[in-house]
Amino acid sequence: MQDNTEAHGNTWHSLSSEQVRQQLEVPDQGLEDTEVVHRRQRWGANQLPGVKPRPLWLRLLSQFNHVLIYVLLVAASVTALLGHWLDTSVILAVVLLQGIVGFIQEGRAEQALAAIRHMLAPQALVLRNGERQRIDAADLVPGDILLLEAGDRVAADIRLEQVHGLKVDEALLTGESVPVDKRSDALDTQTALADRLCMAYSGTLVNAGTARGIVVATGESSEIGRISGLLDSVTVLQTPLLEQMNRFAKYLSLVIVLAGALVFLSGWLFSERPPVELFMAVVALTVSAIPEGLPAILTITLAIGVRRMASRHAVVRRMPVIETLGAVSVICSDKTGTLTRNEMVVTQLVIGDRAWPVSGEGYHSSGRIGDNGETPPAALLEQLALASLLCNDAELRQQDGQLRVIGDPMEGALLALASKADADPATLKAAWPRSDEIPFDADLRWMATLNHDHHGHAMLLLKGAPERVLALCSSALDAEATAQPLDQDWWQQQIEQLASQGLRVLALARKPLAADCRELHVDAVDGELQLIGIVGLLDPPRQEAREAIAECHQAGIRVKMITGDHGLTARAIAAMLGLHNSTEVATGADIDQLDDQALRELATRVDVFARTSPEHKLRLVQALQAEHGVVAMTGDGVNDAPALKRADVGIAMGRKGSAAAREASDVVLLDDNFASLAAAVREGRTVYTNLKKAVSFLLPINGGEAASLVVALLIGLTLPITALQILWINLVSSVVLAMGLAFEPTEAGAMRKPPRPLKQPMLDSFLVWRILLVSLLFLGGIFASFQWALGAGYSEAEARSLAVNTLVAMEVFYLFAVRYLDSASLTLRGTLGTPAVWIVVGLVCLLQWLMTYTAAMQALFDTASLPALLLVIPVLAGVGVLLVLELEKKVMGRASAA
Ligand code: ATP
């Protein structure tokens, strides 16, 4: 077998599936674990080589590719030419420091993203050791039996051996956008790739149907591996806001450099200052006004947000969505699994002429059908068990001491029901092997199988949404399991009875067929089926979803349930979950009746949509967006992709979701839980607020510094702070302090405010006002302390040291003020701060001490030791800033309340 995969290269399509099995030595039950290990060693992991990371040196070098760095380098060269070696070396040291800090931060952000990519590793369903197993796609080896269903991305090249309505989108490989209908018969050796109907290739997408095939090529040997080798695209931590801010910083730098040149020119022409002094003043002005630390702080704030969301099971796939998440005003959620637990158990059934309770919990066979010593007629129970077991793709397996379901939990519940009816799965499956099937399809809302026993009988078994199944039946089985005319009204009542209790209702039916019938087509499912009965499944709402919905309502976010389930079931569950409008239910059929205008009205008013299909989801997103909603929409099926793409935030389910839905989404919920979605929205609001805090923290520092230099230059006073001191403040103290803001927790009232309008600029009038106000306060502090010290007879170096320390102290107090942008900071919570805040404050105090009192730093930064008593001034200035801002918040709060 060793060289068979190579020998057949790409001619597997010309062999029959039996020949493929023989060549690759594939047992009926699939490969054994030991054989898998052996084959993995032989062929390696099923992975394509990823994009090579940029070499370290290039990453380091790219850190210096910034306008700011160019400005600093020019400044360093001129100071060197002027013989100011000390300034040159400090500027160069700062450039280097900035580069290294950027390099490290970028590395950490990339690590965070790599971890996230790992969380989303693709999976595959295989048959190994006779069991269905969900494994990492990377673990597939040639000879594995791969099972495909709608929405899967094919994980390796396979030779198909069983195909049921399989349609595959091969655009990635062939460029052909129309999905191809697959078959399993062998083809001519010369058949072109696009026409090899019996093959499914790695990377292509299953649009519909199910199939089973044998892996013939993995990793780089697969067709896609041969063509490109590189598929994986690198995600970068970039969002519209960040781009906007980077652009802002760039333009600001240019404007400032030009302004500096102008100042230099006019100073040279009109003032007495020597050019060297003027040049140093311009350098100081330039570096003071450029917000050097801003881009790095914003990036790290986003990276922390992404990490926090991942820890709450919400994995961000596209970075820009983090900003949008905080602005979401409508959440459209699936029901099953997202709002409910998706742990199903049959609690009622209707067979013969009455309803029967079913007891027991989970997927266990303990529990009984019937009450008060009465049990349903045995003949009927037998038929029910037969349909429940055979028209079913799930398996129950003991894992970690618990009975778990591999596949659809609803089908798992039917297996448990069959056990309660004393049916033995292994015996029945052996007695009635499946010959063909029509897989479940969200449009049909049912699935059917064709089974043959060993006595020449053929039986069609079908299960699905009760109203659809009822429409396909002409009779129902009575107590003796003989067909009697169907009483539509009576069954309809029974369905409504179960659904209005919040139970998920499913109907089961059968039809004996001619023994020679080996294939099943949708037309064979005519109106002549025999109804066996209906079952009611309990799928309790998640308690945490109920709480999360209440939180969303408080935050001004409307929650809508869009489900494929029955209207009455949806309504009952919506009421249990506390949706706003849980009395009115619109169905997919209702939506079909409406034009876009009418749908907008309905979509706004109604919160529960039932029996919808993916097309309805798309129309609903569009209608809600037209009403100015920022819409988050969940989805799991292959056909949900258009709605997920259209929504402002598309959310796929990590467990239940198909690869197609995940790939179309912005966020993946690893645990499928609505509460995680609400947490992601909360985190989105937090990240946005923290970005806003970082901006409003950093910009006034530049404003205050630049203003004090301009004022000094204009009125011909000595500069209160030197260029090097400003570099220190901007690149060391401010960045360290701002880092504390990136870790800010969610504000207490964050989920009690209405959502922010998406298009609202971050620098709104409030923020601009705040930045101007604080700039003025900083200007006042710097100037007052400097001039006072000079007046009191201190040296210039001492006066500058005092000015620098005053500015940094004001920053520290401002940090506490900015932690609550528009509410009081002088509260117990505000004063206690967070560990991150105290760490950065401690660090900055230490750094300031070093800068002021150590000889080496004094030589570098032109500072001088200050008497301890003088340090009262910076503290007083800081307290002043805090008090003024508290007052401003109060006044502003009153004004906006009025
Ligand atoms: P949601 O959209 O909230 O996840 P859902 O799971 O009910 O709800 P669909 O998966 O579209 O939505 O299912 C629609 C209906 O089709 C179900 O209510 C059920 O009646 C039927 N159905 C679902 N899965 C199966 C299945 N495996 N076999 C037969 N019928 C099914």
Residues whose N, C-alpha, C, O or C-beta is under 5 A from the ligand:
A	BS01	ATP	D334 K335 T336 F440 A442 R445 W446 M447 K463 G464 A465 V505 I562 T563 G564 D565 H566
